[in-house]
Amino acid sequence: MTHPTYTPQAVLGPLTRSAVFLVVTLADGAEDVARGLLADLPGLTRSVGFRSQDGALACVAGVGSAAWDRLFGGPRPAGLHPLPVFAGDRHRSVTTPGDLLFHLRAERMDLCFELETQIMLRLDGAVSATDEVQAFRYFDARDVLGFVDATENPTGREASDAVLVDAEDEPEFAGGSYVVVQKYLHNMSAWNELPVEEQERVIGRRKLSDIELADDVKPANSHVALNTITDPDGTEQAILRDNMPFGSPAHGEFGTYFIGYAKTPSIVERMLRNMFVGDPPGSYDRILDYSTPVTGTLFFVPTGEFLDDPPAPA
């Protein structure tokens, strides 16, 4: 693969203990404010993160389909479009508005909180928040359902090959990435009524050890089976997940914020189609009987060079 000189945003950063997922929509006439903030975001992140040398503060900014032509001129990323709705016989995904995504990560929530505060001060009057989730790492990288999440994340060169747009595919956007976000709410009462062995069949892994079930034991409609995307030649297509739990026990809210980075959105969309429609159709992901999506948006994550000096809209 061709890897020219570019500066990707921090999509390949390590998993952290804290995160904030912020999605906003732009007001009319707010384009200049948004472009200025996107160009200055690396400096804001450094200023806040410098106060804690081991805080690992990072921020990734993505741009939605409806906002792209308002902010930038020239060609569009080839795969940037509104996230489709995937409807099966029993479950249906949702698509929700979102012009800008800010994915903030750090080892401490106060760093995420301060950077989000500075971002919103810069965008005051220019945006409205459509979703904000403060999330946390739960024990040994588990979701609130009790299973380890993102076990199969690629690492090293495999991660960059899976996540970063290659110059041979989209030369104008090499080093960028596509990202899909979804907020899921879990029915914990119904989930906890399942015996552990049945929970493991829903997920496709052992709950304690995180070992994947053998092929002759793992159901074809388990979460793991339906989210394994393989090309006709047998090559498995990977994405990078940085899912995080969130919730409010006092209000009965328990959830997972799904965020998946990939070099093309078609991979994530195939996963979602498998989950909601089934492969074959009708064999939907059983986790959807206990987890309901309430948001869903697709963004493109440009490189630092692009955001620092973007092409002006016509």
C-alpha positions in Angstrom: 0.0 0.0 0.0 1.0 3.6 -0.6 1.5 5.7 2.6 2.4 9.3 1.6 3.4 11.9 4.2 0.3 13.0 6.1 -0.7 13.6 9.7 -3.8 11.4 10.6 -5.9 12.5 13.5 -5.6 10.4 16.7 -7.8 7.6 15.4 -5.1 5.0 16.2 -4.7 6.2 19.8 -4.8 3.7 22.7 -7.9 2.9 24.6 -8.3 5.2 27.6 -10.2 5.2 30.9 -12.4 8.1 30.0 -14.1 9.5 26.9 -16.6 12.1 25.8 -18.6 11.7 22.6 -20.0 15.0 21.4 -22.2 15.4 18.2 -23.3 18.9 17.2 -25.2 20.5 14.3 -24.2 23.8 12.7 -26.3 26.9 12.8 -26.8 28.9 9.6 -23.8 31.1 8.9 -21.6 29.2 11.3 -19.2 27.8 8.8 -16.3 30.2 9.4 -16.5 29.6 13.1 -16.5 25.8 12.6 -13.5 25.9 10.2 -11.5 28.0 12.6 -12.2 25.7 15.5 -11.2 22.6 13.5 -7.9 24.2 12.5 -7.1 25.2 16.0 -8.2 21.9 17.6 -4.7 20.4 17.9 -3.5 23.5 19.7 -6.4 23.4 22.1 -5.8 19.8 22.8 -2.1 20.4 23.5 -2.9 23.3 25.8 -5.3 21.3 27.9 -3.3 18.1 27.8 0.0 19.7 28.9 -1.4 20.1 32.4 -1.2 16.3 32.8 1.8 14.7 31.1 0.4 11.2 31.6 -3.2 12.0 30.8 -3.1 10.9 27.2 -5.6 13.5 26.1 -6.6 13.3 22.4 -9.4 14.5 20.2 -10.7 13.3 16.9 -13.0 15.5 14.8 -15.3 14.2 12.1 -17.5 16.0 9.6 -20.9 14.7 8.6 -22.3 14.5 5.0 -24.7 17.4 5.3 -22.0 19.8 6.6 -19.2 18.8 4.2 -20.2 21.0 1.3 -21.0 23.9 3.7 -17.5 23.8 5.1 -15.2 22.7 2.2 -14.8 23.1 -1.5 -13.4 20.6 -4.0 -14.2 16.9 -4.1 -16.1 15.1 -1.3 -14.8 11.9 0.3 -16.2 9.1 -1.9 -17.8 7.2 1.0 -19.4 10.1 2.9 -23.2 9.9 2.9 -26.0 9.8 5.4 -25.9 6.5 7.3 -28.5 4.2 5.9 -31.3 2.7 8.0 -31.1 -1.1 8.3 -34.5 -2.7 8.8 -35.1 -6.3 9.4 -38.2 -8.2 10.3 -37.9 -7.5 14.0 -35.3 -4.7 14.6 -34.5 -1.4 12.9 -31.5 0.9 13.1 -31.8 4.7 13.3 -30.1 7.6 11.6 -29.8 10.8 13.5 -28.5 14.3 12.6 -24.8 15.3 13.1 -22.6 17.8 11.4 -19.5 17.5 13.6 -18.3 14.7 15.9 -15.7 15.3 18.6 -14.3 12.1 20.1 -12.3 13.0 23.2 -10.2 10.5 25.1 -8.0 10.7 28.2 -7.0 8.7 31.2 -8.9 11.3 33.3 -12.4 12.7 32.8 -11.4 16.2 33.9 -9.2 16.5 30.9 -12.0 15.5 28.5 -14.4 17.8 30.4 -12.0 20.8 30.1 -11.3 20.3 26.4 -15.0 19.9 25.7 -15.6 23.1 27.6 -13.0 25.0 25.5 -14.5 23.5 22.3 -18.0 24.7 23.2 -16.8 28.1 24.2 -15.3 28.5 20.7 -18.5 27.2 19.1 -20.9 29.2 21.3 -23.9 30.3 19.3 -22.6 28.4 16.2 -23.8 24.9 17.1 -26.5 23.0 19.0 -25.6 19.8 20.7 -27.5 16.8 19.4 -25.8 14.2 21.6 -23.3 14.2 24.5 -22.1 11.1 26.3 -19.6 10.9 29.1 -18.2 7.4 29.1 -15.8 5.3 31.2 -13.7 2.2 31.0 -15.4 -0.6 32.9 -13.1 -2.9 34.8 -11.0 -5.0 32.3 -12.4 -3.3 29.2 -15.9 -4.8 29.6 -19.2 -3.4 28.6 -22.1 -3.2 31.1 -23.4 -6.5 29.8 -20.3 -8.0 31.4 -18.3 -9.0 28.2 -14.9 -7.7 27.1 -15.3 -5.3 24.2 -13.1 -4.7 21.1 -11.1 -7.9 21.6 -10.4 -8.2 17.9 -9.1 -4.7 17.3 -6.2 -4.7 14.8 -2.9 -3.3 16.0 0.2 -1.8 14.5 0.4 -1.7 10.7 -2.7 -3.8 10.5 -4.6 -1.1 12.3 -3.4 1.7 10.0 -4.2 -0.4 6.9 -7.7 -1.1 8.2 -8.5 2.4 9.3 -6.7 5.0 7.2 -7.8 5.8 3.6 -5.1 4.8 1.2 -3.8 7.2 -1.5 -4.6 4.6 -4.2 -8.3 4.7 -3.3 -8.8 8.4 -2.5 -5.7 10.4 -3.2 -7.3 13.7 -2.0 -8.2 12.2 1.4 -5.3 9.8 2.1 -4.7 9.4 5.8 -8.3 10.2 6.7 -10.8 7.8 8.1 -14.5 7.1 8.2 -16.3 6.7 11.5 -19.8 5.4 12.5 -21.2 6.2 15.9 -24.3 4.6 17.6 -25.6 4.9 21.1 -27.2 1.7 22.4 -29.3 1.4 25.5 -29.5 -2.0 27.2 -32.4 -3.7 28.9 -30.4 -5.0 31.8 -33.4 -6.6 33.6 -34.1 -8.9 30.6 -30.3 -9.5 30.0 -29.7 -10.5 33.6 -32.5 -13.0 33.5 -30.5 -15.0 31.0 -28.2 -17.7 32.3 -24.5 -17.0 31.7 -24.3 -19.9 29.2 -27.1 -18.3 27.1 -25.5 -14.8 27.3 -22.4 -16.4 25.9 -24.3 -17.8 23.0 -25.8 -14.4 22.3 -22.3 -12.8 22.2 -20.3 -15.7 20.9 -17.6 -15.6 23.6 -17.0 -16.9 27.1 -18.0 -14.3 29.7 -15.1 -14.8 32.1 -12.2 -15.7 29.9 -13.2 -13.8 26.7 -12.3 -16.8 24.6 -14.4 -17.0 21.4 -16.7 -20.0 21.2 -15.8 -22.8 18.9 -17.4 -22.7 15.5 -19.5 -25.8 16.3 -20.8 -24.1 19.4 -21.1 -20.5 18.4 -24.5 -19.7 16.9 -24.6 -18.2 13.4 -26.7 -15.3 14.7 -24.3 -14.5 17.6 -22.9 -11.0 17.8 -19.4 -12.2 17.0 -20.4 -14.3 14.0 -22.5 -11.6 12.3 -19.8 -8.9 12.9 -17.0 -11.0 11.3 -16.8 -9.7 7.7 -15.0 -11.9 5.2 -14.3 -11.2 1.5 -14.9 -14.0 -1.0 -11.2 -14.8 -1.0 -11.4 -15.4 2.8 -9.7 -12.1 3.8 -11.3 -10.8 7.0 -12.1 -7.0 7.0 -11.3 -5.3 10.2 -12.4 -2.0 11.8 -11.1 -0.2 14.9 -13.6 0.0 17.8 -13.3 2.3 20.8 -16.6 1.5 22.3 -17.2 2.8 25.9 -19.9 2.1 28.5 -22.0 4.9 30.0 -25.1 5.1 32.1 -27.0 6.5 35.1 -28.1 3.7 37.5 -30.3 6.2 39.3 -32.3 6.7 36.1 -32.1 3.1 35.0 -29.9 4.0 32.0 -27.2 1.5 31.0 -25.6 1.7 27.6 -22.7 1.2 25.2 -21.5 3.9 22.8 -20.3 2.2 19.7 -17.7 4.0 17.6 -16.0 2.2 14.7 -13.3 3.6 12.5 -12.6 2.1 9.0 -11.0 3.1 5.7 -14.4 2.7 4.0 -17.8 2.8 5.6 -19.0 -0.1 3.6 -17.3 -2.5 6.1 -19.3 -1.1 9.1 -22.4 -0.9 7.0 -22.1 -4.6 6.2 -21.8 -5.3 9.9 -24.9 -3.3 10.6 -26.9 -5.0 7.8 -25.9 -8.4 9.2 -27.0 -7.3 12.7 -30.4 -5.9 11.8 -31.4 -7.8 8.7 -29.4 -10.9 9.2 -27.1 -13.1 7.1 -29.0 -14.8 5.7 -32.0 -12.4 6.1 -34.0 -13.2 9.2 -31.1 -14.4 11.3 -30.6 -11.0 13.1 -28.1 -10.4 15.9 -29.7 -11.6 19.1 -28.0 -8.8 21.1 -30.7 -6.5 19.6 -33.3 -8.2 21.7 -31.5 -6.6 24.7 -29.8 -3.5 23.1 -31.6 -0.7 21.3 -29.9 1.9 19.1 -31.1 5.5 19.7 -28.6 7.3 17.5 -26.6 6.6 14.3 -24.4 8.9 12.2 -21.5 8.6 9.7 -18.6 11.0 9.6 -15.4 11.5 7.7 -12.2 12.3 9.7 -9.8 14.4 7.6 -6.1 14.7 8.2 -4.5 17.5 10.2 -3.1 19.0 7.0 -6.6 19.2 5.4 -8.2 20.9 8.4 -5.3 23.3 8.8 -5.7 24.6 5.2 -9.0 23.3 3.7 -10.3 24.2 0.3 -12.9 27.0 0.5 -16.4 26.2 -0.6 -17.4 27.8 -3.9 
